[in-house]
Amino acid sequence: MDSLLRDTYAEINLDNIAYNMRKIKEVAGEGVAVAAVVKADGYGHGAVNIAETIMENGGDYLAVATLSEALELRRHYMSYDILIMGYTPDEYLKHVVENNITQTIFSIRQARLLNELGEAYSVIPKVHIKYDTGFNRLGYKDSPESTDEIYKIFSLSNIEVEGIFSHLALAGQEEDDIQYNKFVDAVNRIEEKGISFKYKHICDSISAIDYPQYRLNMIRPGAIIYGLKSYHDDLVVFKQAMTFKTKIYHIKTLEKGEGVSYDYLWKADKKCIVGTLPFGYADGYPRNLRDKGYVTIHGKKAPIIGVICMDQCMVDLTDIPEARVGDEVVIYGDGTGNTADIHEISQLAGTNKNEIVCRITRRTPRVYIKNGKIYKIINYLL
């Protein structure tokens, strides 16, 4: 582990990601493709380093948000299908075509641009149409005029309209049903004209599990690949892939009345033992977990005390007298052994699980576990 150069790191269990992908394929059933969402550097897990595991265990597509994310994957994997789900400005579309990336579009203008670029590069670019059914973010507004324009895109000779998709707001089943029905009705109106889409998709992780009737012939799982649960079906269980770890760097004894960290917002109410840990909000740990969060040392909870610093934080070790400098600390675990899992951390921080894992910065090395052993160590800064 010499290449780490620090004792704070995120451990990524590729065996758990493989298990989760196989479970997703099992749940999705026959005839349903899986576009695995690996945007935001694979939700902080490292898109490049998890992509192979994902594709070997049932992934049909890798889905990202931006062109730069797609190009990073393409540099490492020449044959994988990659979908950009977000908008790419006109001036960058040539990179999409040059690198055989599938682009989301929602205007005939961009369709024509891609058609022209395809002719120039002697290739046929693939696109997925984004159709807005009420999320009101990106996509064609639901209307007859929109479906008429989408139909016209099929007349372009040098472009492949491979798919069409929408995104649920997940505001409740009644609203979700309305969105789903709008989408299906729009697709039917287009396909009644004698054309068809290879892929039709509206389900993310939550809806793919909770609404099997919405799966169509492709789903876009994201959070569940990483073992993060937001769906409601308790019969489907995934395994958390990330554990966040560090070690104790310093231990000191404080007398009653002494303060800790900025502004002395925490003061000892009795003689106590305080440990300093080498992680902080620059590693992505939520700063608002002051006096709420905890870490786990020797299977015991150690409360975080005082203002969380950019690079360090302090914990109360008074009830863990056996703690020593160099001992392992679990910042995020899987909920067993008195550890805080990512769900609990997100609740304490007042946010969602996806944000917690996406926040872990690139200065924090990743240690990949495969077949129960250390497989690879990635230090982004070296």
Residue pairs with C-beta under 8 A, 6 or more apart in sequence:
1 367
1 374
1 377
3 365
3 377
3 379
3 382
4 365
4 367
4 377
4 379
5 365
5 379
5 382
6 278
6 365
7 245
7 246
7 247
7 249
7 278
8 245
8 246
8 247
8 277
8 278
8 279
8 283
8 364
9 244
9 245
9 246
9 364
9 365
9 366
9 367
10 44
10 45
10 242
10 243
10 244
10 245
10 360
10 364
10 365
10 366
10 367
11 242
11 243
11 244
11 245
11 366
11 367
11 369
12 45
12 46
12 49
12 50
12 241
12 242
12 366
12 367
12 368
12 369
13 239
13 241
13 242
13 243
13 369
14 50
14 53
14 241
14 368
14 369
14 370
14 375
15 369
15 370
15 371
15 372
16 227
16 239
16 240
16 241
17 45
17 50
17 53
17 54
17 57
17 225
17 226
17 241
18 53
18 56
18 57
19 238
19 239
20 224
20 225
20 226
20 227
20 238
20 239
20 241
21 34
21 36
21 53
21 54
21 57
21 58
21 59
21 225
22 57
22 58
23 236
23 237
23 238
24 34
24 58
24 208
24 219
24 221
24 224
24 225
25 34
25 57
25 58
27 208
27 209
27 236
28 34
28 208
28 215
28 219
29 215
31 217
32 215
32 216
32 217
32 218
32 219
33 60
33 61
33 199
33 217
33 218
33 219
34 58
34 59
34 60
34 61
34 218
34 219
34 221
35 59
35 60
35 61
35 62
35 63
35 83
35 199
35 201
35 218
35 219
35 220
36 54
36 55
36 59
36 61
36 62
36 63
36 220
36 221
36 222
36 225
37 43
37 63
37 64
37 85
37 204
37 220
37 221
37 222
37 225
38 47
38 50
38 51
38 54
38 62
38 63
38 64
38 69
38 73
38 225
39 47
39 63
39 64
39 65
39 66
39 69
39 85
39 222
40 65
40 354
40 358
41 47
41 69
41 358
41 362
42 48
42 49
42 50
42 51
42 226
43 222
43 223
43 225
43 226
43 228
43 354
43 357
43 358
44 242
44 284
44 357
44 358
44 359
44 360
45 226
45 241
45 242
45 357
45 366
46 366
46 368
46 378
47 62
47 64
47 69
47 72
47 73
48 72
48 73
48 76
49 366
49 368
49 376
49 378
51 62
51 73
51 76
51 77
51 80
52 77
53 370
54 62
54 225
55 62
55 77
55 80
60 81
60 218
61 80
61 81
61 82
61 83
61 102
61 218
62 73
62 77
62 80
62 81
62 82
62 83
63 82
63 83
63 85
63 220
64 70
64 73
64 82
64 83
64 84
64 85
64 86
65 84
65 85
65 86
66 84
66 86
66 88
67 84
67 88
67 92
67 95
67 96
67 101
69 84
70 82
70 84
70 96
70 99
70 101
71 95
71 99
71 101
73 80
73 82
74 80
74 82
74 99
74 100
74 101
81 102
82 101
82 102
83 101
83 102
83 104
83 128
84 96
84 101
84 102
84 103
84 104
85 104
85 128
85 130
85 220
86 104
86 138
87 104
87 138
88 96
88 103
90 110
90 113
93 103
93 110
93 113
93 114
93 117
94 117
95 101
96 103
96 114
96 125
97 114
97 117
97 118
97 121
97 123
97 125
98 121
100 123
102 125
102 126
102 127
102 128
102 162
102 163
103 110
103 114
103 125
103 126
103 127
103 128
104 127
104 128
104 129
104 130
104 138
104 165
105 111
105 114
105 127
105 128
105 129
105 130
105 153
106 129
106 130
106 131
106 132
106 138
106 139
106 140
108 149
108 152
108 153
111 127
111 153
111 156
111 159
112 156
114 125
114 127
114 159
115 125
115 156
115 157
115 158
115 159
116 158
117 125
118 124
118 125
118 158
118 159
119 158
124 158
124 159
124 160
125 158
125 159
125 160
126 159
126 160
126 162
127 153
127 159
127 160
127 161
127 162
127 163
128 161
128 162
128 163
128 164
128 165
128 199
129 140
129 150
129 153
129 161
129 163
129 164
129 165
129 197
130 138
130 139
130 140
130 164
130 165
130 166
131 139
131 140
131 142
131 146
131 150
131 164
131 165
131 166
131 183
131 186
131 187
132 138
132 139
132 140
132 141
132 142
132 166
133 142
133 166
133 167
133 168
133 178
133 179
133 180
133 182
133 183
133 186
133 202
134 142
134 169
134 175
134 178
134 179
134 182
135 166
135 167
135 168
135 169
135 179
137 167
139 166
139 167
140 146
140 147
140 149
140 150
142 182
142 186
144 189
146 186
147 186
147 189
147 190
150 161
150 164
150 190
151 190
151 193
151 195
153 159
153 161
154 161
154 195
161 195
161 197
162 197
162 198
162 199
163 197
163 198
163 199
163 200
163 201
163 218
164 187
164 190
164 197
164 199
164 200
165 199
165 200
165 201
165 202
165 218
165 220
166 179
166 182
166 183
166 202
167 202
167 204
168 176
168 179
168 180
168 202
168 203
168 204
168 207
168 214
169 175
169 176
169 179
170 176
170 206
170 207
173 211
176 207
176 211
176 214
179 202
180 202
180 211
180 214
183 202
187 197
187 200
190 197
191 197
199 217
199 218
200 216
200 217
200 218
201 216
201 217
201 218
201 219
201 220
202 214
202 216
203 211
203 214
203 215
203 216
203 219
203 220
204 219
204 220
204 221
204 222
205 220
205 221
205 222
205 223
205 224
205 225
205 228
205 230
205 231
206 223
206 230
206 231
207 214
208 214
208 215
208 219
208 220
208 221
208 224
208 231
209 224
209 231
209 232
209 233
209 236
210 231
210 232
210 233
222 354
223 229
223 230
223 353
223 354
224 231
224 238
225 241
226 240
226 241
226 242
226 357
227 238
227 239
227 240
227 241
227 242
228 238
228 240
228 342
228 343
228 353
228 354
228 357
229 238
229 343
229 353
230 352
230 353
239 334
240 334
240 335
240 341
240 342
242 332
242 342
242 357
242 360
243 330
243 332
243 333
243 334
244 330
244 331
244 332
244 360
245 328
245 329
245 330
245 331
246 277
246 278
246 279
246 295
246 328
246 329
246 331
247 277
247 278
247 325
247 326
247 327
247 328
247 329
248 275
248 276
248 277
248 297
248 323
248 324
248 325
248 326
248 327
248 329
249 275
249 276
249 277
249 278
249 312
249 325
250 275
250 276
250 325
251 273
251 274
251 275
251 276
251 317
251 323
251 324
251 325
252 273
252 274
252 276
253 271
253 272
253 273
253 274
254 260
254 268
254 271
254 272
254 273
254 274
255 268
255 271
256 268
256 269
256 270
256 271
257 267
257 268
258 267
258 268
259 265
259 266
259 267
259 268
259 306
260 266
260 267
260 268
260 274
260 305
260 306
260 314
261 305
261 306
261 307
261 308
261 309
261 313
261 314
262 306
262 307
262 309
263 307
264 306
265 290
265 291
265 306
265 307
266 290
266 291
266 305
266 306
266 307
272 316
272 317
272 318
273 316
273 317
273 318
273 320
273 321
273 323
274 305
274 314
274 315
274 316
274 317
275 297
275 302
275 314
275 315
275 316
275 317
275 323
276 312
276 313
276 314
277 295
277 312
277 313
277 314
277 315
277 329
278 311
278 312
279 285
279 311
279 312
279 313
279 331
279 364
280 308
280 309
280 310
280 311
280 312
280 313
281 287
281 308
281 309
281 310
282 310
282 311
282 361
282 363
283 311
283 360
283 361
283 363
283 364
284 356
284 358
284 359
284 360
284 361
284 364
285 293
285 308
285 313
285 331
285 359
286 293
286 308
286 345
286 348
286 349
286 351
286 356
286 359
287 307
287 308
288 349
288 350
289 304
289 308
289 345
289 348
289 349
290 304
290 305
290 306
290 307
290 308
291 303
291 304
291 305
291 306
292 304
292 348
293 303
293 304
293 340
293 345
293 348
293 349
294 301
294 302
294 303
294 304
294 315
294 340
295 301
295 302
295 304
295 315
295 329
295 330
295 331
295 340
296 302
296 329
296 330
296 333
296 337
296 338
296 339
296 340
297 315
297 317
297 320
297 323
297 327
297 328
297 329
297 330
298 320
298 322
298 323
298 327
299 337
299 338
300 319
300 320
300 338
301 338
302 315
302 316
302 317
302 319
302 320
302 323
302 329
303 315
303 316
304 313
304 314
304 315
305 314
305 315
305 316
306 313
306 314
317 323
330 337
330 339
331 340
332 339
332 340
332 341
332 342
332 345
332 356
333 339
333 340
333 341
334 341
335 341
335 343
335 344
340 348
342 353
342 356
342 357
343 353
345 356
346 352
346 353
346 355
346 356
349 356
362 380
362 381
363 380
363 381
365 377
365 378
365 379
365 380
366 377
366 378
366 380
367 374
367 376
367 377
368 374
368 375
368 376
368 377
368 378
369 375
370 376
